[in-house]
Amino acid sequence: MRKKVERKDNIQSVALAIYAKDGRKLEIPLEMWHVTAVCEVLGLQVDTINLDTYSMRNKEQIDEIMEMHYCAIKNLYNKNQDNTK
C-alpha cells in the first residue's frame, strides 16, 4: 500500500490544455496520478515551488521508454493469457 505523501509545493490544480487552430481550447483537469504518469513517461521535472523552470527528456529517450513500456505490457498480457488457459 502506497503511503500518502504530503505535498510541499505551490500547485493548486493541473490541466491539459489543447489549443485548436480555429481558436477553440479544451482544458482537461488532471488528478495527481495522471500527472505522475505523464511525468514518468516524458521525464518531466517541474519546479513546483515557484513554477520557474522545467526539463523534459528528448524524443529519442521518450521513444526508448515507450518501447520498454510496450514490451513490458505485452509480456504481462501474454503471461496472463498463458495462466488463464
Secondary structure, DSSP 8 states (H G I E B T S, - for coil): --------S--S-EEEEEE-TTS-EEEEEE-HHHHHHHHHHHT-EE-TTT---EE---HHHHHHHHHHHHHHHHHHHHHHHHHT-
